Amino acid sequence: MWDKPQILLRLANGLFVVAAALLLYMVLSVVLHLPIFPLKEVRVEGAMSHVTRDQVSLIVDRHLRGNFFTLDLAEARQAFQKLPWVRNVSVRRNWPDKLEVTLEEHRELARWGNIALVNSYGELFHAASDSDLPTFYGPGDSVGEVARQYGKFSELLKPGGMRVAQLALSPRRAWEIGTDSGMVIQLGREHTEARLTRFVAAWPKTLGKLNVKVAYVDLRYPNGFAARRPVSKKS
């Protein structure tokens, strides 16, 4: 090999290229870490009803480290993602000295028992809310299903002037609705939407015109339903 000048020349050229690349990398690394590319502005956008300016300022002060080039975008995104009401975050650099952050908040739909909230996508999230929300119950993997059925049942109850206050799915996949008037509607497992449609259509001609409080309605009959009034203390 040592008596072959062409091979030695190629080897020398290769080593020179490697050395030049390493030197360039070191120079760029030093330059990028110099305080000559400071991040001067963090612009936060999005329709925010629950995320506060103080929370954003805290994230910026504690978690955004580095200059325009060295800031870790993934870490910045994770920091904003930890805010209770934040569902999704996008982060990008805007030359020469800005960081643009777009936040998407959760829109609360209901409560999941007393442990969490449900957003409009049928996802659980943990935050505090004083809104008047319906309460959902069901197996742990049924959050999305219960949220979807809530929308359907709510539309079906509207003509009867009723609103869903509670919606429960049992482990046996049976549905039960609690209305804002305190009435419990037992739907069962099959033909739930057809049963509810039939009940709402019959309501103004039957129980609705009696002006009595109904405690419980069982719709699990092929051609009708059963109702029960609250039991008084005297009786």
C-alpha positions as CSV (number, residue, x, y, z in Angstrom):
1,M,0.0,0.0,0.0
2,W,2.8,2.4,0.9
3,D,4.3,2.0,-2.6
4,K,1.0,3.0,-4.2
5,P,0.9,6.8,-4.3
6,Q,-2.7,7.0,-5.7
7,I,-4.1,5.1,-2.8
8,L,-2.2,7.3,-0.3
9,L,-3.4,10.4,-2.1
10,R,-7.0,9.3,-1.9
11,L,-6.6,8.4,1.8
12,A,-5.1,11.8,2.5
13,N,-7.9,13.5,0.7
14,G,-10.5,11.5,2.7
15,L,-8.9,12.4,6.0
16,F,-8.7,16.1,4.9
17,V,-12.5,16.1,4.2
18,V,-13.3,14.4,7.5
19,A,-11.1,16.9,9.4
20,A,-12.7,19.9,7.5
21,A,-16.2,18.6,8.3
22,L,-15.4,18.2,12.0
23,L,-13.9,21.7,12.1
24,L,-16.9,23.2,10.4
25,Y,-19.3,21.4,12.8
26,M,-17.3,22.7,15.8
27,V,-17.4,26.3,14.4
28,L,-21.1,26.2,13.7
29,S,-21.8,24.7,17.1
30,V,-19.9,27.5,18.8
31,V,-21.5,30.2,16.6
32,L,-25.1,28.9,17.2
33,H,-24.6,28.9,20.9
34,L,-23.3,32.4,21.1
35,P,-25.8,35.0,22.4
36,I,-26.2,36.6,19.0
37,F,-29.4,34.8,18.0
38,P,-31.6,35.5,21.1
39,L,-35.3,34.5,21.1
40,K,-36.9,37.9,21.6
41,E,-40.6,37.0,21.2
42,V,-42.9,34.1,21.9
43,R,-46.2,34.6,20.2
44,V,-49.1,32.4,21.5
45,E,-52.2,32.0,19.3
46,G,-55.5,30.2,19.5
47,A,-58.9,30.6,21.0
48,M,-58.1,30.5,24.7
49,S,-60.8,30.6,27.4
50,H,-59.1,28.7,30.2
51,V,-55.3,29.0,29.6
52,T,-54.2,32.2,31.3
53,R,-51.4,34.7,30.4
54,D,-49.7,33.8,33.7
55,Q,-49.6,30.1,32.8
56,V,-48.0,30.9,29.5
57,S,-45.5,33.2,31.1
58,L,-44.5,30.5,33.5
59,I,-43.9,28.0,30.7
60,V,-41.8,30.6,28.9
61,D,-39.7,31.5,31.9
62,R,-39.1,28.0,33.2
63,H,-39.0,25.7,30.2
64,L,-37.8,27.6,27.1
65,R,-34.1,27.4,27.1
66,G,-31.7,28.4,24.3
67,N,-31.6,30.7,21.4
68,F,-33.4,30.8,18.1
69,F,-31.4,27.7,16.8
70,T,-30.8,25.7,19.9
71,L,-34.3,25.8,21.5
72,D,-35.7,22.2,21.6
73,L,-39.1,22.5,19.9
74,A,-40.2,19.0,21.2
75,E,-39.5,20.0,24.8
76,A,-41.2,23.4,24.3
77,R,-44.3,21.6,22.9
78,Q,-44.4,19.1,25.8
79,A,-44.1,22.0,28.3
80,F,-47.2,23.7,26.9
81,Q,-49.0,20.3,26.5
82,K,-48.9,19.8,30.3
83,L,-51.3,22.7,30.9
84,P,-54.6,21.1,32.0
85,W,-56.9,22.7,29.4
86,V,-54.5,22.3,26.4
87,R,-55.4,19.5,24.0
88,N,-52.9,20.1,21.2
89,V,-49.9,22.3,20.6
90,S,-47.9,23.3,17.5
91,V,-44.6,25.1,17.8
92,R,-42.4,26.6,15.1
93,R,-39.6,29.1,14.6
94,N,-40.2,32.4,12.8
95,W,-37.0,34.0,11.5
96,P,-35.2,35.9,12.9
97,D,-36.1,35.9,16.6
98,K,-39.7,34.6,17.1
99,L,-41.3,31.4,18.4
100,E,-44.9,30.9,17.3
101,V,-47.0,28.6,19.5
102,T,-50.6,27.6,18.6
103,L,-52.7,26.1,21.3
104,E,-56.0,24.2,21.0
105,E,-58.0,24.0,24.1
106,H,-60.3,21.2,25.3
107,R,-64.0,22.0,24.9
108,E,-65.7,20.4,27.8
109,L,-68.7,18.3,27.0
110,A,-69.4,16.4,30.2
111,R,-68.0,15.0,33.4
112,W,-66.8,11.4,33.6
113,G,-68.2,10.4,37.0
114,N,-66.3,12.5,39.5
115,I,-62.8,11.8,38.2
116,A,-62.4,13.7,34.9
117,L,-63.9,15.8,32.1
118,V,-64.9,14.7,28.6
119,N,-64.1,16.9,25.7
120,S,-66.0,17.3,22.4
121,Y,-63.9,14.6,20.8
122,G,-64.9,12.1,23.4
123,E,-61.5,12.2,25.2
124,L,-60.8,12.3,28.9
125,F,-58.8,15.2,30.4
126,H,-58.2,16.4,33.9
127,A,-59.1,20.0,34.7
128,A,-61.5,22.0,36.9
129,S,-64.8,23.3,35.6
130,D,-67.7,25.0,37.2
131,S,-69.9,24.7,34.1
132,D,-73.3,23.0,34.3
133,L,-72.3,19.8,32.5
134,P,-74.0,16.4,32.1
135,T,-72.4,13.4,33.8
136,F,-71.4,10.3,32.0
137,Y,-70.9,6.8,33.4
138,G,-69.6,3.7,31.8
139,P,-66.7,1.2,31.3
140,G,-63.3,2.8,31.1
141,D,-63.0,2.1,27.3
142,S,-66.4,3.5,26.4
143,V,-65.8,7.3,26.8
144,G,-66.0,8.0,23.0
145,E,-69.0,5.8,22.6
146,V,-70.9,7.5,25.4
147,A,-70.0,10.9,24.0
148,R,-71.3,10.0,20.6
149,Q,-74.6,8.6,21.9
150,Y,-75.0,11.7,24.1
151,G,-75.2,13.8,20.9
152,K,-77.8,11.5,19.3
153,F,-80.0,11.1,22.4
154,S,-79.9,14.9,23.1
155,E,-81.2,15.6,19.6
156,L,-84.0,13.0,20.0
157,L,-85.1,14.5,23.3
158,K,-85.2,18.1,22.1
159,P,-88.8,17.9,20.6
160,G,-90.0,16.8,24.1
161,G,-88.3,19.7,25.9
162,M,-86.1,17.3,27.8
163,R,-82.3,17.5,28.3
164,V,-79.8,14.8,29.2
165,A,-78.4,15.4,32.7
166,Q,-76.9,11.9,33.1
167,L,-76.0,9.2,30.6
168,A,-74.9,5.7,31.7
169,L,-73.7,2.6,29.8
170,S,-73.7,-0.5,31.9
171,P,-71.1,-3.3,31.6
172,R,-73.8,-5.3,29.8
173,R,-74.1,-2.4,27.2
174,A,-77.5,-1.2,28.4
175,W,-78.3,2.5,28.2
176,E,-79.9,4.7,30.9
177,I,-80.7,8.4,30.6
178,G,-81.3,10.8,33.5
179,T,-83.1,14.0,32.4
180,D,-82.8,17.5,33.8
181,S,-86.3,17.0,35.5
182,G,-85.0,14.0,37.4
183,M,-86.7,11.4,35.2
184,V,-84.8,8.2,34.5
185,I,-85.3,6.6,31.1
186,Q,-84.3,3.0,30.7
187,L,-83.5,2.2,27.1
188,G,-81.9,-1.2,27.2
189,R,-79.4,-2.6,24.8
190,E,-81.2,-2.7,21.4
191,H,-83.1,-0.3,19.2
192,T,-82.4,2.5,21.7
193,E,-82.8,5.4,19.2
194,A,-86.0,4.0,17.8
195,R,-87.4,3.5,21.3
196,L,-86.5,7.0,22.4
197,T,-88.0,8.5,19.2
198,R,-91.3,6.6,19.9
199,F,-91.4,7.8,23.5
200,V,-90.8,11.4,22.6
201,A,-93.5,11.3,20.0
202,A,-96.0,9.8,22.5
203,W,-95.0,12.1,25.4
204,P,-97.2,15.2,24.6
205,K,-100.2,12.9,24.1
206,T,-99.8,10.8,27.2
207,L,-97.6,11.7,30.2
208,G,-96.8,15.2,29.0
209,K,-100.4,16.4,29.2
210,L,-101.1,14.9,32.7
211,N,-98.9,17.5,34.4
212,V,-97.5,14.9,36.8
213,K,-93.9,14.3,37.7
214,V,-92.5,11.0,36.3
215,A,-89.7,9.3,38.1
216,Y,-88.9,6.4,35.9
217,V,-89.8,5.3,32.3
218,D,-89.0,1.8,30.9
219,L,-88.9,1.7,27.1
220,R,-87.9,-1.9,26.8
221,Y,-91.3,-3.0,25.5
222,P,-92.1,-3.8,21.8
223,N,-95.2,-1.5,21.5
224,G,-95.2,0.8,24.5
225,F,-93.5,1.8,27.7
226,A,-94.1,1.7,31.5
227,A,-93.9,4.8,33.8
228,R,-93.7,5.3,37.5
229,R,-94.4,8.4,39.6
230,P,-92.3,9.3,42.6
231,V,-93.4,7.6,45.8
232,S,-94.7,10.1,48.3
233,K,-93.8,9.9,52.0
234,K,-97.5,9.4,53.0
235,S,-97.9,6.5,50.7
